[in-house]
Amino acid sequence: MKFSVDLLGESKMEKIEELERTNSEMEKCNHQLSKLNKKKEKLEREISDIDEAISKLEGSK
């Protein structure tokens, strides 16, 4: 009986460690995703600014 409990306890600890690693990886991915979203928004603003400048130049012809 004690052997089974020890095995289950060991299995539980392995699962907890795996969960902690997964959470850490998710945090890194979320941070990277946040950085990429900011970069995407910046590029979209720059494209919009360029489109606006083109429209102004075309309107002044």
Beta strands, then each sheet from edge to edge (+ up, - down):
end
